[in-house]
Amino acid sequence: MSEKLIKKMNDQFNNELASGYAYLAMSAYVKDMELEGCANFFFQQAKEEFEHAMKFYNFLFDTDHKVKYQAMEEPKEEYGTILEVFKEALEHEKYITKCIRELYEMAEEEKNYEVIEFLGWFIKEQVEEEDTFRSLITKFERANESWSGIYLLDSLLAKRG
């Protein structure tokens, strides 16, 4: 693996950690709104992002490279409405998709088949992530700020484990 690719893999490791951190902040924000189901959804999302980070962590060690931690930016504290929180999350997932794609392209340029194979899982995962958030945004838009609709969605999101 080139030094450039190793750095980019470490950048993505840190991006995944930062994603988990951001989703924990979103969880806290919606928990403060007393939307326990949405808080659970974002908490579970944070756990998933930390699992993604560990995939990069383990891959780097498995390929005899060092893991380098970077400073994380403090996450936002205010998001607006529940719909705006989910829209922010979708934009974040689009950013992560862009990062994964750039990493994949770099691995292709270097003909690093191990990294290409490893990243294939993330490519599929990002399709699912964006689809999930788009679907939830549509549902929250249809609720049209109606608390009865929001609470129904909240109760459904409480079931995510």
VMD Tcl script that builds the backbone (N, CA, C; Angstrom):
set m [mol new atoms 483]
animate dup $m
set s [atomselect $m all]
$s set {name element resname resid chain x y z} {
  {N N MET 1 A 0.856 -1.174 0.000}
  {CA C MET 1 A 0.000 0.000 0.000}
  {C C MET 1 A 0.906 1.243 0.000}
  {N N SER 2 A 0.609 2.189 -0.847}
  {CA C SER 2 A 1.397 3.417 -0.876}
  {C C SER 2 A 1.131 4.235 0.384}
  {N N GLU 3 A 2.054 5.124 0.696}
  {CA C GLU 3 A 1.870 6.010 1.851}
  {C C GLU 3 A 0.606 6.853 1.688}
  {N N LYS 4 A 0.332 7.257 0.463}
  {CA C LYS 4 A -0.868 8.056 0.174}
  {C C LYS 4 A -2.143 7.256 0.478}
  {N N LEU 5 A -2.155 6.001 0.081}
  {CA C LEU 5 A -3.318 5.146 0.334}
  {C C LEU 5 A -3.449 4.820 1.827}
  {N N ILE 6 A -2.331 4.582 2.486}
  {CA C ILE 6 A -2.368 4.332 3.940}
  {C C ILE 6 A -2.950 5.543 4.654}
  {N N LYS 7 A -2.521 6.728 4.255}
  {CA C LYS 7 A -3.049 7.951 4.876}
  {C C LYS 7 A -4.546 8.065 4.646}
  {N N LYS 8 A -4.973 7.787 3.426}
  {CA C LYS 8 A -6.399 7.884 3.093}
  {C C LYS 8 A -7.210 6.840 3.878}
  {N N MET 9 A -6.664 5.659 4.081}
  {CA C MET 9 A -7.342 4.637 4.884}
  {C C MET 9 A -7.459 5.107 6.339}
  {N N ASN 10 A -6.394 5.714 6.857}
  {CA C ASN 10 A -6.446 6.268 8.209}
  {C C ASN 10 A -7.422 7.435 8.299}
  {N N ASP 11 A -7.466 8.243 7.258}
  {CA C ASP 11 A -8.453 9.344 7.232}
  {C C ASP 11 A -9.866 8.784 7.345}
  {N N GLN 12 A -10.123 7.689 6.617}
  {CA C GLN 12 A -11.472 7.117 6.653}
  {C C GLN 12 A -11.755 6.464 8.001}
  {N N PHE 13 A -10.766 5.845 8.597}
  {CA C PHE 13 A -10.915 5.329 9.961}
  {C C PHE 13 A -11.388 6.461 10.872}
  {N N ASN 14 A -10.742 7.601 10.779}
  {CA C ASN 14 A -11.110 8.750 11.609}
  {C C ASN 14 A -12.451 9.349 11.211}
  {N N ASN 15 A -12.785 9.315 9.918}
  {CA C ASN 15 A -14.112 9.763 9.467}
  {C C ASN 15 A -15.214 8.925 10.096}
  {N N GLU 16 A -14.974 7.623 10.190}
  {CA C GLU 16 A -15.979 6.727 10.776}
  {C C GLU 16 A -16.135 7.005 12.271}
  {N N LEU 17 A -15.026 7.255 12.957}
  {CA C LEU 17 A -15.118 7.630 14.368}
  {C C LEU 17 A -15.889 8.937 14.534}
  {N N ALA 18 A -15.579 9.910 13.680}
  {CA C ALA 18 A -16.259 11.207 13.748}
  {C C ALA 18 A -17.751 11.056 13.434}
  {N N SER 19 A -18.084 10.132 12.552}
  {CA C SER 19 A -19.495 9.867 12.244}
  {C C SER 19 A -20.221 9.372 13.484}
  {N N GLY 20 A -19.599 8.436 14.185}
  {CA C GLY 20 A -20.198 7.938 15.416}
  {C C GLY 20 A -20.387 9.049 16.431}
  {N N TYR 21 A -19.406 9.897 16.538}
  {CA C TYR 21 A -19.449 11.044 17.453}
  {C C TYR 21 A -20.608 11.974 17.075}
  {N N ALA 22 A -20.755 12.250 15.786}
  {CA C ALA 22 A -21.841 13.120 15.313}
  {C C ALA 22 A -23.206 12.498 15.590}
  {N N TYR 23 A -23.332 11.187 15.359}
  {CA C TYR 23 A -24.615 10.527 15.614}
  {C C TYR 23 A -24.949 10.467 17.105}
  {N N LEU 24 A -23.927 10.384 17.944}
  {CA C LEU 24 A -24.193 10.469 19.384}
  {C C LEU 24 A -24.731 11.855 19.744}
  {N N ALA 25 A -24.187 12.890 19.108}
  {CA C ALA 25 A -24.679 14.252 19.352}
  {C C ALA 25 A -26.122 14.390 18.876}
  {N N MET 26 A -26.438 13.794 17.720}
  {CA C MET 26 A -27.816 13.830 17.227}
  {C C MET 26 A -28.739 13.074 18.174}
  {N N SER 27 A -28.259 11.957 18.692}
  {CA C SER 27 A -29.043 11.178 19.644}
  {C C SER 27 A -29.367 12.017 20.875}
  {N N ALA 28 A -28.373 12.705 21.383}
  {CA C ALA 28 A -28.584 13.554 22.565}
  {C C ALA 28 A -29.558 14.689 22.254}
  {N N TYR 29 A -29.439 15.262 21.068}
  {CA C TYR 29 A -30.316 16.370 20.683}
  {C C TYR 29 A -31.780 15.928 20.652}
  {N N VAL 30 A -32.054 14.794 20.010}
  {CA C VAL 30 A -33.446 14.346 19.905}
  {C C VAL 30 A -33.944 13.748 21.222}
  {N N LYS 31 A -33.035 13.231 22.023}
  {CA C LYS 31 A -33.430 12.746 23.351}
  {C C LYS 31 A -33.920 13.926 24.191}
  {N N ASP 32 A -33.262 15.060 24.036}
  {CA C ASP 32 A -33.677 16.279 24.732}
  {C C ASP 32 A -35.055 16.752 24.263}
  {N N MET 33 A -35.430 16.361 23.040}
  {CA C MET 33 A -36.763 16.676 22.506}
  {C C MET 33 A -37.797 15.648 22.994}
  {N N GLU 34 A -37.320 14.682 23.792}
  {CA C GLU 34 A -38.141 13.588 24.317}
  {C C GLU 34 A -38.644 12.657 23.207}
  {N N LEU 35 A -37.810 12.490 22.201}
  {CA C LEU 35 A -38.088 11.539 21.123}
  {C C LEU 35 A -37.148 10.352 21.328}
  {N N GLU 36 A -37.534 9.495 22.266}
  {CA C GLU 36 A -36.693 8.376 22.682}
  {C C GLU 36 A -36.406 7.396 21.550}
  {N N GLY 37 A -37.375 7.172 20.677}
  {CA C GLY 37 A -37.163 6.261 19.560}
  {C C GLY 37 A -36.129 6.799 18.585}
  {N N CYS 38 A -36.227 8.087 18.279}
  {CA C CYS 38 A -35.243 8.721 17.387}
  {C C CYS 38 A -33.868 8.723 18.046}
  {N N ALA 39 A -33.850 8.954 19.369}
  {CA C ALA 39 A -32.582 8.921 20.101}
  {C C ALA 39 A -31.966 7.531 20.000}
  {N N ASN 40 A -32.792 6.502 20.139}
  {CA C ASN 40 A -32.311 5.130 19.993}
  {C C ASN 40 A -31.774 4.897 18.582}
  {N N PHE 41 A -32.495 5.373 17.570}
  {CA C PHE 41 A -32.059 5.195 16.185}
  {C C PHE 41 A -30.661 5.777 15.993}
  {N N PHE 42 A -30.451 7.013 16.450}
  {CA C PHE 42 A -29.151 7.654 16.262}
  {C C PHE 42 A -28.073 7.018 17.138}
  {N N PHE 43 A -28.450 6.530 18.319}
  {CA C PHE 43 A -27.495 5.825 19.162}
  {C C PHE 43 A -27.031 4.539 18.473}
  {N N GLN 44 A -27.982 3.801 17.907}
  {CA C GLN 44 A -27.628 2.576 17.177}
  {C C GLN 44 A -26.791 2.905 15.951}
  {N N GLN 45 A -27.101 4.024 15.299}
  {CA C GLN 45 A -26.332 4.460 14.138}
  {C C GLN 45 A -24.888 4.767 14.553}
  {N N ALA 46 A -24.730 5.401 15.708}
  {CA C ALA 46 A -23.388 5.704 16.226}
  {C C ALA 46 A -22.607 4.405 16.454}
  {N N LYS 47 A -23.244 3.434 17.080}
  {CA C LYS 47 A -22.582 2.146 17.323}
  {C C LYS 47 A -22.135 1.514 16.010}
  {N N GLU 48 A -22.986 1.610 14.996}
  {CA C GLU 48 A -22.659 1.040 13.686}
  {C C GLU 48 A -21.437 1.748 13.085}
  {N N GLU 49 A -21.373 3.065 13.235}
  {CA C GLU 49 A -20.232 3.810 12.691}
  {C C GLU 49 A -18.941 3.432 13.412}
  {N N PHE 50 A -19.026 3.210 14.723}
  {CA C PHE 50 A -17.838 2.777 15.456}
  {C C PHE 50 A -17.406 1.381 14.994}
  {N N GLU 51 A -18.380 0.530 14.668}
  {CA C GLU 51 A -18.050 -0.789 14.108}
  {C C GLU 51 A -17.353 -0.633 12.758}
  {N N HIS 52 A -17.811 0.315 11.951}
  {CA C HIS 52 A -17.166 0.574 10.664}
  {C C HIS 52 A -15.723 1.026 10.889}
  {N N ALA 53 A -15.531 1.889 11.864}
  {CA C ALA 53 A -14.170 2.358 12.174}
  {C C ALA 53 A -13.284 1.174 12.536}
  {N N MET 54 A -13.828 0.241 13.300}
  {CA C MET 54 A -13.038 -0.921 13.702}
  {C C MET 54 A -12.685 -1.816 12.526}
  {N N LYS 55 A -13.517 -1.821 11.498}
  {CA C LYS 55 A -13.171 -2.580 10.285}
  {C C LYS 55 A -11.904 -1.993 9.658}
  {N N PHE 56 A -11.832 -0.662 9.598}
  {CA C PHE 56 A -10.624 -0.008 9.073}
  {C C PHE 56 A -9.435 -0.267 9.998}
  {N N TYR 57 A -9.671 -0.159 11.292}
  {CA C TYR 57 A -8.640 -0.399 12.298}
  {C C TYR 57 A -8.029 -1.794 12.103}
  {N N ASN 58 A -8.884 -2.789 12.058}
  {CA C ASN 58 A -8.411 -4.171 11.908}
  {C C ASN 58 A -7.747 -4.407 10.558}
  {N N PHE 59 A -8.311 -3.829 9.492}
  {CA C PHE 59 A -7.713 -4.017 8.171}
  {C C PHE 59 A -6.302 -3.432 8.128}
  {N N LEU 60 A -6.145 -2.254 8.695}
  {CA C LEU 60 A -4.817 -1.635 8.701}
  {C C LEU 60 A -3.824 -2.523 9.456}
  {N N PHE 61 A -4.215 -3.016 10.609}
  {CA C PHE 61 A -3.311 -3.903 11.353}
  {C C PHE 61 A -3.082 -5.216 10.606}
  {N N ASP 62 A -4.135 -5.763 10.020}
  {CA C ASP 62 A -4.007 -7.025 9.289}
  {C C ASP 62 A -3.054 -6.912 8.104}
  {N N THR 63 A -2.931 -5.717 7.558}
  {CA C THR 63 A -2.046 -5.495 6.405}
  {C C THR 63 A -0.717 -4.861 6.846}
  {N N ASP 64 A -0.448 -4.930 8.163}
  {CA C ASP 64 A 0.835 -4.486 8.734}
  {C C ASP 64 A 1.082 -2.982 8.580}
  {N N HIS 65 A 0.026 -2.208 8.847}
  {CA C HIS 65 A 0.140 -0.746 8.816}
  {C C HIS 65 A -0.345 -0.167 10.137}
  {N N LYS 66 A 0.115 1.021 10.426}
  {CA C LYS 66 A -0.251 1.677 11.685}
  {C C LYS 66 A -1.567 2.423 11.560}
  {N N VAL 67 A -2.264 2.469 12.689}
  {CA C VAL 67 A -3.482 3.261 12.802}
  {C C VAL 67 A -3.085 4.597 13.410}
  {N N LYS 68 A -3.552 5.671 12.791}
  {CA C LYS 68 A -3.225 7.011 13.295}
  {C C LYS 68 A -4.509 7.749 13.620}
  {N N TYR 69 A -4.589 8.160 14.870}
  {CA C TYR 69 A -5.761 8.919 15.325}
  {C C TYR 69 A -5.555 10.398 15.019}
  {N N GLN 70 A -6.658 11.040 14.654}
  {CA C GLN 70 A -6.633 12.467 14.361}
  {C C GLN 70 A -7.599 13.187 15.301}
  {N N ALA 71 A -7.397 14.477 15.445}
  {CA C ALA 71 A -8.314 15.282 16.261}
  {C C ALA 71 A -9.683 15.296 15.594}
  {N N MET 72 A -10.718 15.292 16.432}
  {CA C MET 72 A -12.088 15.337 15.910}
  {C C MET 72 A -12.694 16.705 16.180}
  {N N GLU 73 A -13.450 17.159 15.203}
  {CA C GLU 73 A -14.180 18.403 15.353}
  {C C GLU 73 A -15.360 18.179 16.298}
  {N N GLU 74 A -15.643 19.159 17.100}
  {CA C GLU 74 A -16.794 19.067 17.996}
  {C C GLU 74 A -18.078 19.010 17.166}
  {N N PRO 75 A -18.977 18.079 17.482}
  {CA C PRO 75 A -20.210 17.986 16.684}
  {C C PRO 75 A -21.165 19.136 16.995}
  {N N LYS 76 A -22.083 19.352 16.093}
  {CA C LYS 76 A -23.108 20.375 16.290}
  {C C LYS 76 A -23.933 20.044 17.525}
  {N N GLU 77 A -24.484 21.074 18.135}
  {CA C GLU 77 A -25.369 20.869 19.286}
  {C C GLU 77 A -26.820 21.148 18.940}
  {N N GLU 78 A -27.058 21.953 17.925}
  {CA C GLU 78 A -28.414 22.346 17.538}
  {C C GLU 78 A -28.649 21.964 16.081}
  {N N TYR 79 A -29.846 21.423 15.823}
  {CA C TYR 79 A -30.162 20.965 14.473}
  {C C TYR 79 A -31.480 21.518 13.952}
  {N N GLY 80 A -32.339 22.015 14.817}
  {CA C GLY 80 A -33.656 22.473 14.372}
  {C C GLY 80 A -34.697 21.390 14.591}
  {N N THR 81 A -35.561 21.216 13.613}
  {CA C THR 81 A -36.649 20.235 13.722}
  {C C THR 81 A -36.113 18.815 13.575}
  {N N ILE 82 A -36.949 17.864 13.909}
  {CA C ILE 82 A -36.554 16.460 13.754}
  {C C ILE 82 A -36.261 16.149 12.278}
  {N N LEU 83 A -37.022 16.738 11.373}
  {CA C LEU 83 A -36.770 16.558 9.946}
  {C C LEU 83 A -35.385 17.089 9.580}
  {N N GLU 84 A -35.018 18.223 10.129}
  {CA C GLU 84 A -33.704 18.805 9.826}
  {C C GLU 84 A -32.566 17.935 10.351}
  {N N VAL 85 A -32.790 17.250 11.465}
  {CA C VAL 85 A -31.769 16.342 11.990}
  {C C VAL 85 A -31.528 15.219 10.982}
  {N N PHE 86 A -32.603 14.639 10.473}
  {CA C PHE 86 A -32.458 13.541 9.520}
  {C C PHE 86 A -31.872 14.023 8.190}
  {N N LYS 87 A -32.209 15.231 7.773}
  {CA C LYS 87 A -31.617 15.785 6.548}
  {C C LYS 87 A -30.115 15.995 6.730}
  {N N GLU 88 A -29.722 16.468 7.900}
  {CA C GLU 88 A -28.298 16.643 8.205}
  {C C GLU 88 A -27.582 15.296 8.166}
  {N N ALA 89 A -28.218 14.275 8.707}
  {CA C ALA 89 A -27.633 12.934 8.709}
  {C C ALA 89 A -27.459 12.412 7.279}
  {N N LEU 90 A -28.450 12.654 6.420}
  {CA C LEU 90 A -28.329 12.215 5.023}
  {C C LEU 90 A -27.155 12.925 4.349}
  {N N GLU 91 A -27.024 14.221 4.568}
  {CA C GLU 91 A -25.905 14.946 3.967}
  {C C GLU 91 A -24.576 14.392 4.461}
  {N N HIS 92 A -24.536 14.023 5.726}
  {CA C HIS 92 A -23.315 13.434 6.265}
  {C C HIS 92 A -23.017 12.095 5.573}
  {N N GLU 93 A -24.043 11.279 5.385}
  {CA C GLU 93 A -23.842 9.990 4.711}
  {C C GLU 93 A -23.378 10.189 3.269}
  {N N LYS 94 A -23.892 11.209 2.603}
  {CA C LYS 94 A -23.430 11.503 1.239}
  {C C LYS 94 A -21.947 11.863 1.239}
  {N N TYR 95 A -21.520 12.600 2.262}
  {CA C TYR 95 A -20.104 12.942 2.391}
  {C C TYR 95 A -19.263 11.672 2.585}
  {N N ILE 96 A -19.729 10.763 3.445}
  {CA C ILE 96 A -19.006 9.515 3.688}
  {C C ILE 96 A -18.956 8.681 2.413}
  {N N THR 97 A -20.052 8.647 1.664}
  {CA C THR 97 A -20.069 7.933 0.382}
  {C C THR 97 A -18.995 8.492 -0.540}
  {N N LYS 98 A -18.902 9.810 -0.621}
  {CA C LYS 98 A -17.901 10.468 -1.465}
  {C C LYS 98 A -16.490 10.056 -1.022}
  {N N CYS 99 A -16.244 10.041 0.278}
  {CA C CYS 99 A -14.925 9.651 0.797}
  {C C CYS 99 A -14.590 8.202 0.455}
  {N N ILE 100 A -15.557 7.315 0.622}
  {CA C ILE 100 A -15.342 5.892 0.305}
  {C C ILE 100 A -15.060 5.727 -1.183}
  {N N ARG 101 A -15.815 6.433 -2.017}
  {CA C ARG 101 A -15.611 6.332 -3.464}
  {C C ARG 101 A -14.210 6.825 -3.855}
  {N N GLU 102 A -13.774 7.926 -3.248}
  {CA C GLU 102 A -12.438 8.452 -3.542}
  {C C GLU 102 A -11.363 7.446 -3.123}
  {N N LEU 103 A -11.575 6.821 -1.990}
  {CA C LEU 103 A -10.645 5.817 -1.503}
  {C C LEU 103 A -10.610 4.616 -2.450}
  {N N TYR 104 A -11.780 4.196 -2.899}
  {CA C TYR 104 A -11.897 3.076 -3.839}
  {C C TYR 104 A -11.163 3.410 -5.143}
  {N N GLU 105 A -11.365 4.621 -5.644}
  {CA C GLU 105 A -10.707 5.036 -6.889}
  {C C GLU 105 A -9.192 5.039 -6.731}
  {N N MET 106 A -8.717 5.495 -5.573}
  {CA C MET 106 A -7.273 5.493 -5.323}
  {C C MET 106 A -6.741 4.056 -5.299}
  {N N ALA 107 A -7.474 3.161 -4.656}
  {CA C ALA 107 A -7.056 1.751 -4.610}
  {C C ALA 107 A -7.050 1.145 -6.011}
  {N N GLU 108 A -8.027 1.521 -6.830}
  {CA C GLU 108 A -8.052 1.033 -8.216}
  {C C GLU 108 A -6.838 1.532 -8.991}
  {N N GLU 109 A -6.513 2.820 -8.828}
  {CA C GLU 109 A -5.350 3.390 -9.514}
  {C C GLU 109 A -4.078 2.641 -9.138}
  {N N GLU 110 A -3.982 2.255 -7.876}
  {CA C GLU 110 A -2.795 1.540 -7.404}
  {C C GLU 110 A -2.877 0.034 -7.640}
  {N N LYS 111 A -4.026 -0.405 -8.149}
  {CA C LYS 111 A -4.268 -1.844 -8.350}
  {C C LYS 111 A -4.067 -2.624 -7.047}
  {N N ASN 112 A -4.560 -2.035 -5.967}
  {CA C ASN 112 A -4.472 -2.689 -4.663}
  {C C ASN 112 A -5.763 -3.471 -4.455}
  {N N TYR 113 A -5.724 -4.724 -4.850}
  {CA C TYR 113 A -6.936 -5.554 -4.868}
  {C C TYR 113 A -7.454 -5.880 -3.472}
  {N N GLU 114 A -6.557 -5.936 -2.497}
  {CA C GLU 114 A -6.996 -6.189 -1.119}
  {C C GLU 114 A -7.867 -5.037 -0.616}
  {N N VAL 115 A -7.444 -3.823 -0.875}
  {CA C VAL 115 A -8.211 -2.651 -0.442}
  {C C VAL 115 A -9.512 -2.564 -1.242}
  {N N ILE 116 A -9.447 -2.830 -2.538}
  {CA C ILE 116 A -10.657 -2.806 -3.371}
  {C C ILE 116 A -11.683 -3.789 -2.822}
  {N N GLU 117 A -11.244 -5.004 -2.534}
  {CA C GLU 117 A -12.143 -6.029 -1.980}
  {C C GLU 117 A -12.717 -5.580 -0.637}
  {N N PHE 118 A -11.873 -5.049 0.216}
  {CA C PHE 118 A -12.299 -4.559 1.529}
  {C C PHE 118 A -13.349 -3.463 1.396}
  {N N LEU 119 A -13.130 -2.539 0.479}
  {CA C LEU 119 A -14.039 -1.391 0.336}
  {C C LEU 119 A -15.361 -1.743 -0.336}
  {N N GLY 120 A -15.419 -2.887 -1.023}
  {CA C GLY 120 A -16.672 -3.295 -1.664}
  {C C GLY 120 A -17.826 -3.349 -0.680}
  {N N TRP 121 A -17.557 -3.843 0.520}
  {CA C TRP 121 A -18.595 -3.915 1.554}
  {C C TRP 121 A -19.095 -2.512 1.903}
  {N N PHE 122 A -18.181 -1.551 2.000}
  {CA C PHE 122 A -18.549 -0.176 2.358}
  {C C PHE 122 A -19.361 0.497 1.250}
  {N N ILE 123 A -19.043 0.186 0.000}
  {CA C ILE 123 A -19.810 0.737 -1.123}
  {C C ILE 123 A -21.273 0.316 -0.990}
  {N N LYS 124 A -21.500 -0.979 -0.747}
  {CA C LYS 124 A -22.869 -1.487 -0.575}
  {C C LYS 124 A -23.525 -0.883 0.659}
  {N N GLU 125 A -22.780 -0.779 1.726}
  {CA C GLU 125 A -23.307 -0.233 2.984}
  {C C GLU 125 A -23.778 1.209 2.802}
  {N N GLN 126 A -23.023 1.991 2.040}
  {CA C GLN 126 A -23.403 3.395 1.842}
  {C C GLN 126 A -24.691 3.521 1.032}
  {N N VAL 127 A -24.918 2.605 0.101}
  {CA C VAL 127 A -26.189 2.604 -0.635}
  {C C VAL 127 A -27.329 2.413 0.363}
  {N N GLU 128 A -27.173 1.452 1.269}
  {CA C GLU 128 A -28.197 1.186 2.290}
  {C C GLU 128 A -28.377 2.376 3.226}
  {N N GLU 129 A -27.271 2.971 3.664}
  {CA C GLU 129 A -27.339 4.099 4.602}
  {C C GLU 129 A -28.122 5.263 3.992}
  {N N GLU 130 A -27.750 5.647 2.775}
  {CA C GLU 130 A -28.439 6.773 2.141}
  {C C GLU 130 A -29.909 6.456 1.907}
  {N N ASP 131 A -30.203 5.234 1.488}
  {CA C ASP 131 A -31.591 4.833 1.254}
  {C C ASP 131 A -32.400 4.912 2.547}
  {N N THR 132 A -31.841 4.444 3.638}
  {CA C THR 132 A -32.535 4.497 4.933}
  {C C THR 132 A -32.881 5.926 5.305}
  {N N PHE 133 A -31.913 6.819 5.186}
  {CA C PHE 133 A -32.166 8.211 5.563}
  {C C PHE 133 A -33.143 8.896 4.615}
  {N N ARG 134 A -33.039 8.621 3.314}
  {CA C ARG 134 A -34.007 9.210 2.374}
  {C C ARG 134 A -35.417 8.756 2.704}
  {N N SER 135 A -35.577 7.471 3.013}
  {CA C SER 135 A -36.888 6.924 3.351}
  {C C SER 135 A -37.452 7.578 4.613}
  {N N LEU 136 A -36.608 7.722 5.625}
  {CA C LEU 136 A -37.070 8.355 6.868}
  {C C LEU 136 A -37.408 9.823 6.650}
  {N N ILE 137 A -36.640 10.506 5.839}
  {CA C ILE 137 A -36.936 11.912 5.536}
  {C C ILE 137 A -38.298 12.022 4.870}
  {N N THR 138 A -38.566 11.146 3.910}
  {CA C THR 138 A -39.874 11.146 3.242}
  {C C THR 138 A -40.991 10.961 4.258}
  {N N LYS 139 A -40.810 10.038 5.175}
  {CA C LYS 139 A -41.838 9.780 6.190}
  {C C LYS 139 A -42.036 10.979 7.110}
  {N N PHE 140 A -40.932 11.597 7.539}
  {CA C PHE 140 A -41.060 12.782 8.394}
  {C C PHE 140 A -41.666 13.957 7.626}
  {N N GLU 141 A -41.347 14.074 6.343}
  {CA C GLU 141 A -41.976 15.125 5.531}
  {C C GLU 141 A -43.485 14.897 5.437}
  {N N ARG 142 A -43.886 13.655 5.260}
  {CA C ARG 142 A -45.315 13.331 5.186}
  {C C ARG 142 A -46.023 13.583 6.512}
  {N N ALA 143 A -45.297 13.445 7.613}
  {CA C ALA 143 A -45.877 13.744 8.931}
  {C C ALA 143 A -46.153 15.243 9.053}
  {N N ASN 144 A -45.447 16.039 8.247}
  {CA C ASN 144 A -45.706 17.479 8.138}
  {C C ASN 144 A -45.745 18.179 9.502}
  {N N GLU 145 A -44.747 17.865 10.339}
  {CA C GLU 145 A -44.622 18.482 11.670}
  {C C GLU 145 A -45.775 18.134 12.606}
  {N N SER 146 A -46.603 17.174 12.220}
  {CA C SER 146 A -47.698 16.724 13.073}
  {C C SER 146 A -47.108 15.832 14.161}
  {N N TRP 147 A -47.351 16.201 15.417}
  {CA C TRP 147 A -46.775 15.423 16.511}
  {C C TRP 147 A -47.299 13.997 16.540}
  {N N SER 148 A -48.534 13.796 16.129}
  {CA C SER 148 A -49.032 12.412 16.133}
  {C C SER 148 A -48.239 11.562 15.142}
  {N N GLY 149 A -47.944 12.105 13.963}
  {CA C GLY 149 A -47.131 11.382 12.977}
  {C C GLY 149 A -45.698 11.203 13.451}
  {N N ILE 150 A -45.154 12.237 14.074}
  {CA C ILE 150 A -43.781 12.167 14.577}
  {C C ILE 150 A -43.682 11.105 15.675}
  {N N TYR 151 A -44.667 11.089 16.582}
  {CA C TYR 151 A -44.633 10.093 17.657}
  {C C TYR 151 A -44.796 8.667 17.122}
  {N N LEU 152 A -45.582 8.516 16.062}
  {CA C LEU 152 A -45.713 7.183 15.455}
  {C C LEU 152 A -44.365 6.724 14.887}
  {N N LEU 153 A -43.704 7.619 14.159}
  {CA C LEU 153 A -42.383 7.294 13.618}
  {C C LEU 153 A -41.383 7.051 14.751}
  {N N ASP 154 A -41.488 7.852 15.777}
  {CA C ASP 154 A -40.590 7.701 16.936}
  {C C ASP 154 A -40.737 6.310 17.553}
  {N N SER 155 A -41.974 5.855 17.673}
  {CA C SER 155 A -42.204 4.524 18.270}
  {C C SER 155 A -41.643 3.421 17.368}
  {N N LEU 156 A -41.693 3.612 16.056}
  {CA C LEU 156 A -41.110 2.623 15.131}
  {C C LEU 156 A -39.589 2.600 15.239}
  {N N LEU 157 A -38.981 3.774 15.384}
  {CA C LEU 157 A -37.530 3.850 15.471}
  {C C LEU 157 A -37.000 3.327 16.800}
  {N N ALA 158 A -37.863 3.266 17.793}
  {CA C ALA 158 A -37.457 2.715 19.098}
  {C C ALA 158 A -37.122 1.234 18.989}
  {N N LYS 159 A -37.630 0.580 17.949}
  {CA C LYS 159 A -37.438 -0.871 17.796}
  {C C LYS 159 A -36.099 -1.248 17.176}
  {N N ARG 160 A -35.370 -0.245 16.675}
  {CA C ARG 160 A -34.068 -0.564 16.054}
  {C C ARG 160 A -33.114 -1.044 17.131}
  {N N GLY 161 A -32.522 -2.195 16.888}
  {CA C GLY 161 A -31.590 -2.737 17.881}
  {C C GLY 161 A -30.239 -2.987 17.345}
}
mol reanalyze $m
mol bondsrecalc $m
mol representation Tube
mol addrep $m
